[in-house]
Amino acid sequence: MRATLAQQERQPHTRRSDAADALAVMREAFADWQAMLRQEAPHARQALAALVTGRLVFAPRAEGPDRYYEFAGPGSFDEVIAALTLPIELVPPG
């Protein structure tokens, strides 16, 4: 019994396949979001305005031959979550 418990304690709590599945879902959602940003500029601006609460700072970065910009800034999901949780229309029961 103790050997079995010790073996279970050594195993990671998250299985690698669970993490891979979650990562795949996040990548798909991110790709959908990127497509929306490209195709629907007014909606994209509105979505970003709800998420970004301050100034974004862009900084050039280099890792070996790769060059890219990193950006950082304050953000909040408060308005997004509130929009998802507020009822649009109430219908009385019955």
FIKOLZA-1660 file (N, C-alpha, C; in steps of 0.1 Angstrom, whole numbers, plus 5000, padded with zeros to 4 digits):
% residues 94
   i   px   py   pz ch aa at
   1 5008 4988 5000  A  M  N
   1 5000 5000 5000  A  M CA
   1 5009 5013 5000  A  M  C
   2 5019 5013 5009  A  R  N
   2 5028 5025 5009  A  R CA
   2 5036 5026 4996  A  R  C
   3 5040 5015 4990  A  A  N
   3 5047 5016 4978  A  A CA
   3 5038 5022 4967  A  A  C
   4 5025 5018 4966  A  T  N
   4 5016 5023 4957  A  T CA
   4 5014 5038 4959  A  T  C
   5 5012 5043 4971  A  L  N
   5 5010 5057 4974  A  L CA
   5 5023 5065 4970  A  L  C
   6 5034 5059 4973  A  A  N
   6 5047 5066 4970  A  A CA
   6 5048 5067 4954  A  A  C
   7 5044 5057 4947  A  Q  N
   7 5045 5058 4933  A  Q CA
   7 5035 5068 4927  A  Q  C
   8 5023 5069 4932  A  Q  N
   8 5013 5079 4928  A  Q CA
   8 5018 5093 4931  A  Q  C
   9 5025 5095 4942  A  E  N
   9 5030 5108 4946  A  E CA
   9 5040 5113 4936  A  E  C
  10 5048 5104 4930  A  R  N
  10 5059 5107 4921  A  R CA
  10 5053 5111 4907  A  R  C
  11 5041 5107 4904  A  Q  N
  11 5036 5109 4891  A  Q CA
  11 5030 5124 4890  A  Q  C
  12 5032 5130 4879  A  P  N
  12 5026 5144 4878  A  P CA
  12 5011 5143 4878  A  P  C
  13 5005 5154 4884  A  H  N
  13 4991 5154 4886  A  H CA
  13 4983 5156 4872  A  H  C
  14 4990 5163 4863  A  T  N
  14 4984 5165 4850  A  T CA
  14 4990 5156 4840  A  T  C
  15 4982 5148 4834  A  R  N
  15 4987 5139 4823  A  R CA
  15 4992 5147 4811  A  R  C
  16 5002 5143 4805  A  R  N
  16 5007 5150 4793  A  R CA
  16 4996 5151 4782  A  R  C
  17 4988 5141 4780  A  S  N
  17 4978 5142 4770  A  S CA
  17 4968 5153 4773  A  S  C
  18 4964 5154 4786  A  D  N
  18 4955 5165 4790  A  D CA
  18 4961 5179 4787  A  D  C
  19 4974 5181 4790  A  A  N
  19 4980 5193 4787  A  A CA
  19 4981 5196 4772  A  A  C
  20 4983 5186 4764  A  A  N
  20 4984 5187 4750  A  A CA
  20 4970 5190 4744  A  A  C
  21 4960 5184 4749  A  D  N
  21 4946 5187 4745  A  D CA
  21 4942 5201 4748  A  D  C
  22 4946 5206 4760  A  A  N
  22 4943 5219 4764  A  A CA
  22 4950 5229 4755  A  A  C
  23 4963 5226 4752  A  L  N
  23 4971 5235 4744  A  L CA
  23 4965 5236 4730  A  L  C
  24 4960 5225 4725  A  A  N
  24 4954 5224 4711  A  A CA
  24 4941 5233 4711  A  A  C
  25 4933 5232 4721  A  V  N
  25 4921 5240 4722  A  V CA
  25 4924 5255 4723  A  V  C
  26 4935 5258 4731  A  M  N
  26 4939 5272 4732  A  M CA
  26 4944 5278 4718  A  M  C
  27 4952 5269 4712  A  R  N
  27 4957 5274 4699  A  R CA
  27 4946 5276 4688  A  R  C
  28 4936 5267 4688  A  E  N
  28 4925 5268 4679  A  E CA
  28 4917 5281 4682  A  E  C
  29 4915 5284 4695  A  A  N
  29 4907 5296 4699  A  A CA
  29 4915 5308 4695  A  A  C
  30 4929 5308 4697  A  F  N
  30 4937 5319 4693  A  F CA
  30 4937 5322 4678  A  F  C
  31 4937 5311 4670  A  A  N
  31 4936 5312 4656  A  A CA
  31 4923 5318 4652  A  A  C
  32 4912 5314 4658  A  D  N
  32 4899 5320 4655  A  D CA
  32 4899 5335 4658  A  D  C
  33 4905 5338 4670  A  W  N
  33 4905 5352 4674  A  W CA
  33 4914 5361 4664  A  W  C
  34 4925 5355 4660  A  Q  N
  34 4933 5362 4650  A  Q CA
  34 4926 5365 4637  A  Q  C
  35 4918 5355 4632  A  A  N
  35 4910 5356 4620  A  A CA
  35 4900 5367 4622  A  A  C
  36 4894 5368 4633  A  M  N
  36 4884 5378 4636  A  M CA
  36 4890 5392 4636  A  M  C
  37 4902 5393 4642  A  L  N
  37 4909 5406 4642  A  L CA
  37 4912 5410 4628  A  L  C
  38 4916 5401 4619  A  R  N
  38 4920 5405 4606  A  R CA
  38 4907 5409 4597  A  R  C
  39 4896 5402 4599  A  Q  N
  39 4885 5404 4591  A  Q CA
  39 4875 5414 4595  A  Q  C
  40 4874 5416 4608  A  E  N
  40 4864 5425 4614  A  E CA
  40 4871 5436 4622  A  E  C
  41 4878 5446 4616  A  A  N
  41 4886 5456 4623  A  A CA
  41 4878 5464 4633  A  A  C
  42 4865 5468 4630  A  P  N
  42 4858 5476 4641  A  P CA
  42 4855 5467 4653  A  P  C
  43 4851 5454 4651  A  H  N
  43 4849 5445 4662  A  H CA
  43 4862 5442 4670  A  H  C
  44 4873 5441 4662  A  A  N
  44 4886 5438 4668  A  A CA
  44 4890 5450 4678  A  A  C
  45 4888 5462 4673  A  R  N
  45 4891 5474 4681  A  R CA
  45 4883 5474 4694  A  R  C
  46 4870 5471 4693  A  Q  N
  46 4861 5470 4704  A  Q CA
  46 4865 5460 4714  A  Q  C
  47 4869 5448 4709  A  A  N
  47 4873 5437 4718  A  A CA
  47 4886 5440 4725  A  A  C
  48 4896 5446 4717  A  L  N
  48 4908 5450 4724  A  L CA
  48 4906 5461 4734  A  L  C
  49 4898 5470 4731  A  A  N
  49 4895 5481 4740  A  A CA
  49 4889 5476 4754  A  A  C
  50 4882 5465 4753  A  A  N
  50 4876 5459 4765  A  A CA
  50 4887 5452 4773  A  A  C
  51 4897 5447 4766  A  L  N
  51 4908 5439 4773  A  L CA
  51 4920 5447 4778  A  L  C
  52 4923 5457 4770  A  V  N
  52 4935 5465 4773  A  V CA
  52 4931 5477 4782  A  V  C
  53 4937 5478 4794  A  T  N
  53 4933 5489 4803  A  T CA
  53 4943 5500 4804  A  T  C
  54 4953 5499 4797  A  G  N
  54 4964 5510 4798  A  G CA
  54 4972 5510 4785  A  G  C
  55 4984 5515 4786  A  R  N
  55 4993 5517 4774  A  R CA
  55 5000 5504 4772  A  R  C
  56 5001 5500 4759  A  L  N
  56 5009 5489 4755  A  L CA
  56 5023 5494 4752  A  L  C
  57 5033 5486 4756  A  V  N
  57 5047 5490 4753  A  V CA
  57 5053 5479 4744  A  V  C
  58 5058 5483 4733  A  F  N
  58 5064 5473 4723  A  F CA
  58 5079 5474 4724  A  F  C
  59 5086 5463 4725  A  A  N
  59 5100 5463 4726  A  A CA
  59 5106 5453 4716  A  A  C
  60 5116 5457 4708  A  P  N
  60 5122 5448 4699  A  P CA
  60 5130 5438 4706  A  P  C
  61 5130 5425 4701  A  R  N
  61 5137 5414 4707  A  R CA
  61 5144 5407 4696  A  R  C
  62 5155 5400 4700  A  A  N
  62 5162 5391 4691  A  A CA
  62 5167 5379 4698  A  A  C
  63 5165 5368 4692  A  E  N
  63 5171 5355 4697  A  E CA
  63 5177 5348 4686  A  E  C
  64 5190 5349 4685  A  G  N
  64 5198 5343 4674  A  G CA
  64 5194 5351 4662  A  G  C
  65 5190 5344 4651  A  P  N
  65 5186 5350 4639  A  P CA
  65 5172 5355 4639  A  P  C
  66 5164 5352 4649  A  D  N
  66 5150 5355 4649  A  D CA
  66 5148 5369 4655  A  D  C
  67 5140 5378 4649  A  R  N
  67 5137 5391 4653  A  R CA
  67 5122 5393 4655  A  R  C
  68 5118 5399 4666  A  Y  N
  68 5104 5400 4668  A  Y CA
  68 5101 5412 4678  A  Y  C
  69 5089 5415 4680  A  Y  N
  69 5085 5425 4690  A  Y CA
  69 5077 5419 4701  A  Y  C
  70 5080 5422 4713  A  E  N
  70 5073 5418 4725  A  E CA
  70 5065 5429 4730  A  E  C
  71 5053 5427 4733  A  F  N
  71 5045 5438 4739  A  F CA
  71 5039 5434 4752  A  F  C
  72 5037 5444 4760  A  A  N
  72 5032 5442 4774  A  A CA
  72 5024 5454 4778  A  A  C
  73 5015 5451 4787  A  G  N
  73 5007 5462 4792  A  G CA
  73 4996 5457 4801  A  G  C
  74 4989 5465 4809  A  P  N
  74 4979 5461 4818  A  P CA
  74 4966 5457 4810  A  P  C
  75 4959 5447 4815  A  G  N
  75 4947 5443 4809  A  G CA
  75 4938 5437 4819  A  G  C
  76 4925 5436 4815  A  S  N
  76 4915 5431 4824  A  S CA
  76 4904 5423 4816  A  S  C
  77 4899 5412 4822  A  F  N
  77 4888 5405 4816  A  F CA
  77 4875 5409 4823  A  F  C
  78 4875 5419 4832  A  D  N
  78 4863 5423 4839  A  D CA
  78 4851 5426 4830  A  D  C
  79 4853 5434 4820  A  E  N
  79 4842 5438 4811  A  E CA
  79 4838 5426 4802  A  E  C
  80 4847 5418 4798  A  V  N
  80 4844 5406 4790  A  V CA
  80 4836 5397 4798  A  V  C
  81 4840 5394 4810  A  I  N
  81 4832 5385 4819  A  I CA
  81 4819 5390 4822  A  I  C
  82 4818 5403 4825  A  A  N
  82 4805 5410 4829  A  A CA
  82 4796 5409 4817  A  A  C
  83 4801 5411 4805  A  A  N
  83 4793 5410 4793  A  A CA
  83 4788 5396 4790  A  A  C
  84 4795 5386 4794  A  L  N
  84 4791 5372 4793  A  L CA
  84 4781 5368 4803  A  L  C
  85 4781 5374 4815  A  T  N
  85 4773 5370 4826  A  T CA
  85 4760 5378 4827  A  T  C
  86 4759 5389 4821  A  L  N
  86 4747 5397 4823  A  L CA
  86 4736 5392 4813  A  L  C
  87 4724 5390 4818  A  P  N
  87 4713 5386 4809  A  P CA
  87 4710 5396 4799  A  P  C
  88 4707 5392 4787  A  I  N
  88 4703 5401 4776  A  I CA
  88 4688 5404 4777  A  I  C
  89 4680 5394 4780  A  E  N
  89 4666 5396 4781  A  E CA
  89 4660 5386 4792  A  E  C
  90 4651 5392 4800  A  L  N
  90 4645 5383 4810  A  L CA
  90 4631 5380 4806  A  L  C
  91 4628 5367 4807  A  V  N
  91 4614 5363 4803  A  V CA
  91 4608 5357 4816  A  V  C
  92 4596 5362 4820  A  P  N
  92 4590 5357 4832  A  P CA
  92 4586 5342 4830  A  P  C
  93 4587 5334 4841  A  P  N
  93 4583 5320 4839  A  P CA
  93 4569 5318 4837  A  P  C
  94 4565 5308 4830  A  G  N
  94 4551 5304 4829  A  G CA
  94 4546 5306 4816  A  G  C
% end
